[in-house]
Amino acid sequence: MRTRVALPSSRLSDLMPELPEVEYSRRCAQRALASKRISAVKVANDRVVFEKVQPKRFAKLMTGRKVKRCRRWGKQLWFEMDKGPCPTLHLGMTGSVHIKGKRGLKYVRLKEEDPNTWPPRFCKLELQMSDGTCFAMSDPRRFGRISCRNDPLHEPPVSRMGFDPLIKMPTAADFAAQLRKRMADIKAVLLDQSFAAGVGNWVADEVLYQAGIHPKERAAKLSPKAVKALHRHLGAVVKRAVKVNADAAKFPRTWLFHYRWALTSSVQGQEEYPGRQRPTLEVPDFWRPHFCICPCCAEAGGGRRQAGPEARGPT
C-alpha cells in the first residue's frame, strides 16, 4: 500500500551526522586548518567525550603542532600532523565542527547558532591557529569522542570498518559477494559499520527506497537485479549528498529524506513552501519513521527495529 504525502520543508541536514555530514565537516576543516600551526588549545574537562586521553594531556600534545591535512573514513575524522599522534574526532549523534565566522551545518531539530558567537555552546575542543583561525567541536549530548591515535587508518575503530562508499566503493561483483555472506535484514546490514562505513539511518533508508527494496528483505536472498540496484543507488545517493555539502534543501525532491520526519514533527508538518505548491511523494506505508533503527544501536552494528505487525515484510 502506498500513501501520497505532502513533503515538509527541508532542513539543512538530518538529526545525526552520517557520511555526507562528516565529509562536509572534513572539507570545512581542510580549508580552514591545512598547513597551519596550532598556537593554543582549549578543552572542556569532559572525560566522557575525551576518550583514552586526559583533556589537559590532549591540549599539551596538540599545542605547537602543524596540521598537514584532514582525513575521514566513515564517520571518523582525523587530522594528519607534522609529528606525533593524530587528533581523531567522532561527532556522535549531535556533534558539530565550527569555524569562527563561518556558517556550519545545522541538524534537524537543533537551533542554528550565530557563527560569530564564540566559543559555540557545548564546546568540547577549540583550536586557535597561528593565523587567527579558530576551530571548535561541540557536542550537546556527549555521544561524540575525541582521542589521539598514531595511525588512525590502520587502528581500531577504522581498521575494523568496511568500505567507505565515497572513498572506496567495491565493484558490483565484490559487493554482491559480501551481501551473500549476510543473513540479516538488508537495512541492518547497511547500518553495520563493518560492512559500509559511514552509512546511517537516513542514507540507508534513502538507498533502499530508491532501489525499491524492502528494509526487511534478507541481504543474502536479494535477487541479482536488486543487488545491482542497491550498489548503484548507494554510490549515487552518497555522491549526490556530498556534492551539495549535505544541504538537504538541495536534495532531489523525489528523495524520501524530506518525508522521514514529517509524521513525527508537527513543526515541520506546518511549514509552507512560499509562492509555490507543496510537493508530494508516493511513499509505501512501511516507510514510516517508527521503522528506523536506533542510531546508538546502529553505530554499534546491532539493534532491533520497533516496528508493528503491519510493517513486517518479506523474509
C-alpha positions as CSV (number, residue, x, y, z in Angstrom):
1,M,0.0,0.0,0.0
2,R,1.3,3.5,-0.9
3,T,0.4,6.8,0.7
4,R,0.7,10.2,-1.1
5,V,2.1,12.6,1.4
6,A,3.0,16.3,1.4
7,L,6.6,16.9,1.8
8,P,7.7,19.1,4.8
9,S,10.2,21.9,4.1
10,S,13.8,20.8,4.0
11,R,16.3,21.4,6.8
12,L,20.0,21.6,6.3
13,S,20.6,18.0,7.5
14,D,19.2,15.1,9.4
15,L,19.3,14.6,13.2
16,M,22.5,12.6,13.3
17,P,25.7,13.2,11.3
18,E,26.4,10.5,8.7
19,L,28.9,10.2,5.9
20,P,27.8,13.2,3.9
21,E,27.7,15.5,7.0
22,V,31.1,14.3,8.3
23,E,32.6,14.7,4.8
24,Y,31.3,18.3,4.7
25,S,32.9,18.8,8.2
26,R,36.2,17.4,6.9
27,R,36.2,19.7,3.9
28,C,35.5,22.7,6.2
29,A,38.4,21.7,8.5
30,Q,40.7,21.1,5.5
31,R,40.0,24.6,4.1
32,A,40.5,26.3,7.5
33,L,43.3,24.3,9.1
34,A,45.6,22.6,6.5
35,S,49.2,23.8,6.6
36,K,48.6,25.9,9.7
37,R,50.1,25.6,13.1
38,I,48.1,25.3,16.3
39,S,49.1,28.2,18.7
40,A,46.7,27.4,21.5
41,V,44.3,24.6,22.6
42,K,41.3,24.9,24.9
43,V,39.5,21.8,26.1
44,A,36.4,21.1,28.3
45,N,37.1,18.9,31.3
46,D,34.8,16.2,29.9
47,R,36.3,12.7,30.4
48,V,33.3,11.2,28.6
49,V,34.0,12.9,25.2
50,F,37.8,12.7,25.6
51,E,38.5,9.0,25.1
52,K,41.6,7.3,26.5
53,V,43.4,10.7,26.9
54,Q,43.1,13.3,29.6
55,P,41.8,16.6,28.2
56,K,44.8,18.6,29.5
57,R,47.2,15.9,28.1
58,F,45.4,16.3,24.7
59,A,45.9,20.1,24.8
60,K,49.6,19.7,25.6
61,L,50.2,17.2,22.8
62,M,48.5,19.4,20.1
63,T,49.9,22.8,21.1
64,G,52.5,24.0,18.6
65,R,51.8,21.2,16.1
66,K,51.1,21.8,12.4
67,V,48.0,20.3,10.6
68,K,49.1,18.7,7.3
69,R,45.7,17.6,6.1
70,C,42.2,16.4,7.3
71,R,41.1,12.9,6.5
72,R,38.0,10.8,7.0
73,W,36.8,7.2,6.8
74,G,33.1,6.5,7.5
75,K,32.2,8.8,10.4
76,Q,35.7,9.0,11.8
77,L,37.5,12.3,11.2
78,W,41.2,13.0,11.9
79,F,44.0,15.4,11.3
80,E,47.4,14.3,10.0
81,M,50.0,16.3,11.9
82,D,53.6,17.2,11.2
83,K,54.7,14.8,14.0
84,G,53.2,12.8,16.9
85,P,49.7,11.4,17.3
86,C,46.7,12.5,15.2
87,P,43.7,14.1,16.9
88,T,40.7,11.9,16.0
89,L,37.1,13.1,16.2
90,H,33.8,11.2,16.1
91,L,30.7,13.5,16.0
92,G,28.4,11.0,17.7
93,M,24.7,12.0,17.4
94,T,24.8,15.8,17.6
95,G,28.4,16.8,17.4
96,S,29.4,19.6,15.1
97,V,32.6,21.3,13.9
98,H,32.7,25.1,13.8
99,I,34.9,27.6,12.1
100,K,34.7,31.1,13.7
101,G,32.8,33.5,11.4
102,K,31.6,30.7,9.0
103,R,28.2,29.2,8.9
104,G,28.2,25.5,9.7
105,L,25.9,22.5,9.2
106,K,22.6,22.6,11.0
107,Y,20.9,19.4,12.1
108,V,17.1,18.8,12.2
109,R,15.6,19.9,15.5
110,L,18.7,21.7,16.6
111,K,18.8,25.5,16.8
112,E,21.2,27.2,14.4
113,E,23.9,29.2,16.1
114,D,25.4,32.6,15.2
115,P,28.9,31.7,13.8
116,N,30.3,34.9,15.3
117,T,29.3,33.8,18.8
118,W,32.4,32.2,20.1
119,P,33.1,29.7,21.5
120,P,29.9,27.8,20.5
121,R,27.6,26.3,23.1
122,F,28.6,22.9,24.4
123,C,32.2,23.4,23.1
124,K,34.5,20.5,23.9
125,L,37.5,21.4,21.9
126,E,38.9,24.7,20.5
127,L,42.0,25.0,18.3
128,Q,43.4,28.5,17.8
129,M,45.7,28.6,14.7
130,S,48.7,30.8,14.2
131,D,46.9,32.9,11.6
132,G,43.9,33.7,13.9
133,T,41.6,30.9,12.5
134,C,39.5,29.3,15.3
135,F,38.2,25.7,15.0
136,A,35.9,24.1,17.5
137,M,34.0,20.9,18.1
138,S,30.7,21.0,20.1
139,D,28.5,18.2,21.3
140,P,25.3,18.8,23.3
141,R,24.6,15.1,24.0
142,R,28.1,14.0,24.6
143,F,28.0,10.9,22.4
144,G,30.9,12.3,20.4
145,R,34.5,11.3,21.0
146,I,37.9,13.0,20.9
147,S,41.1,10.9,21.0
148,C,44.7,10.6,19.9
149,R,45.9,7.8,17.5
150,N,49.2,7.2,15.9
151,D,47.8,5.7,12.7
152,P,44.0,6.2,12.6
153,L,43.6,4.5,9.3
154,H,45.2,1.2,10.5
155,E,44.0,1.2,14.1
156,P,40.5,0.4,15.6
157,P,37.9,1.5,15.0
158,V,38.7,2.4,11.4
159,S,40.7,-0.8,10.8
160,R,37.6,-2.8,11.7
161,M,35.3,-0.9,9.4
162,G,34.0,-1.9,6.0
163,F,34.3,0.0,2.7
164,D,33.7,3.7,2.5
165,P,31.1,4.4,-0.2
166,L,32.7,7.6,-1.2
167,I,36.4,6.8,-0.9
168,K,36.5,3.1,-1.8
169,M,33.2,1.7,-3.2
170,P,33.7,-2.0,-4.1
171,T,32.9,-3.3,-7.5
172,A,29.5,-4.7,-8.2
173,A,30.8,-8.2,-8.1
174,D,32.6,-7.7,-4.7
175,F,29.5,-6.0,-3.3
176,A,27.3,-8.9,-4.3
177,A,29.8,-11.4,-2.8
178,Q,29.8,-9.6,0.5
179,L,26.0,-9.5,0.7
180,R,25.7,-13.2,0.1
181,K,27.5,-13.8,3.4
182,R,25.0,-11.6,5.3
183,M,21.8,-13.3,6.6
184,A,20.5,-10.2,8.4
185,D,17.8,-7.8,7.1
186,I,19.3,-5.6,4.5
187,K,18.8,-2.3,6.4
188,A,20.7,-3.8,9.4
189,V,23.5,-4.8,7.1
190,L,23.8,-1.3,5.6
191,L,23.9,0.1,9.1
192,D,26.6,-2.3,10.2
193,Q,29.8,-0.2,10.1
194,S,31.9,-3.4,9.5
195,F,30.0,-3.6,6.1
196,A,29.6,0.0,4.9
197,A,31.4,2.7,6.9
198,G,29.5,5.9,7.4
199,V,26.0,4.7,6.4
200,G,23.4,5.7,9.0
201,N,19.6,5.7,9.1
202,W,18.8,8.4,6.6
203,V,21.3,7.2,4.0
204,A,20.2,3.5,4.4
205,D,16.5,4.5,4.1
206,E,17.2,6.6,1.0
207,V,19.2,4.0,-0.8
208,L,16.7,1.2,-0.1
209,Y,13.8,3.4,-1.1
210,Q,15.5,4.5,-4.4
211,A,16.4,0.9,-5.1
212,G,12.9,-0.3,-4.4
213,I,14.0,-2.8,-1.7
214,H,12.0,-3.5,1.5
215,P,14.2,-2.9,4.6
216,K,13.4,-6.3,6.0
217,E,14.5,-8.3,3.0
218,R,17.3,-10.7,3.8
219,A,20.6,-9.5,2.4
220,A,21.7,-12.9,1.2
221,K,18.4,-13.5,-0.6
222,L,18.3,-10.4,-2.7
223,S,18.0,-11.0,-6.4
224,P,20.9,-10.1,-8.7
225,K,18.8,-7.2,-10.1
226,A,18.1,-5.9,-6.6
227,V,21.8,-6.2,-5.6
228,K,22.8,-4.3,-8.7
229,A,20.2,-1.5,-7.9
230,L,21.4,-1.3,-4.3
231,H,25.0,-1.0,-5.4
232,R,24.2,1.7,-7.9
233,H,22.0,3.8,-5.5
234,L,24.3,3.5,-2.6
235,G,27.1,5.2,-4.6
236,A,24.7,7.7,-6.2
237,V,22.9,8.8,-3.0
238,V,26.2,9.4,-1.1
239,K,27.8,11.2,-4.0
240,R,24.8,13.5,-4.6
241,A,24.6,14.4,-0.9
242,V,28.3,15.1,-0.7
243,K,28.2,17.2,-3.9
244,V,25.7,19.6,-2.3
245,N,27.6,19.7,1.0
246,A,24.9,17.7,2.8
247,D,22.5,20.6,2.3
248,A,19.0,18.9,2.4
249,A,17.4,21.9,0.6
250,K,19.4,20.9,-2.4
251,F,18.5,17.2,-2.3
252,P,16.2,15.9,-5.1
253,R,12.5,16.5,-4.2
254,T,11.9,12.8,-5.0
255,W,14.1,11.7,-2.1
256,L,12.5,10.0,0.9
257,F,14.7,12.2,3.1
258,H,12.2,15.1,3.0
259,Y,9.4,12.8,4.4
260,R,11.3,10.9,7.1
261,W,10.4,13.3,10.0
262,A,7.1,14.6,8.7
263,L,4.9,12.3,10.8
264,T,7.0,13.0,14.0
265,S,7.3,16.7,13.8
266,S,4.3,19.0,13.9
267,V,6.5,22.0,13.3
268,Q,7.9,20.6,10.1
269,G,4.4,19.4,9.0
270,Q,3.1,23.0,9.3
271,E,5.9,24.7,7.3
272,E,4.9,26.0,3.9
273,Y,6.6,26.5,0.6
274,P,6.3,30.2,-0.1
275,G,5.0,31.1,-3.6
276,R,4.5,27.5,-4.8
277,Q,2.6,24.4,-4.2
278,R,3.9,22.0,-1.6
279,P,5.4,18.9,-3.4
280,T,4.2,15.4,-2.7
281,L,5.7,12.0,-2.8
282,E,4.4,8.5,-3.2
283,V,5.6,6.6,-0.1
284,P,4.9,2.9,0.8
285,D,3.3,2.7,4.2
286,F,6.1,0.7,5.7
287,W,8.4,3.7,5.3
288,R,7.2,5.3,8.5
289,P,9.6,6.9,11.0
290,H,9.0,4.2,13.6
291,F,10.8,1.8,11.2
292,C,14.1,3.5,11.8
293,I,16.8,1.7,13.8
294,C,18.1,3.3,17.0
295,P,21.2,5.4,16.0
296,C,23.1,4.2,19.1
297,C,22.5,0.6,18.2
298,A,23.3,1.3,14.5
299,E,26.6,2.8,15.4
300,A,27.4,-0.4,17.4
301,G,26.3,-2.5,14.5
302,G,23.2,-4.0,16.0
303,G,19.8,-3.2,17.4
304,R,16.2,-4.2,16.6
305,R,13.5,-2.2,14.9
306,Q,10.5,-1.0,16.7
307,A,8.0,-1.9,14.0
308,G,4.5,-3.1,14.4
309,P,3.0,-6.2,12.7
310,E,1.8,-4.0,9.8
311,A,5.4,-3.1,9.0
312,R,6.5,-6.7,8.6
313,G,7.7,-7.6,5.1
314,P,9.2,-10.5,3.2
315,T,11.8,-12.7,4.9
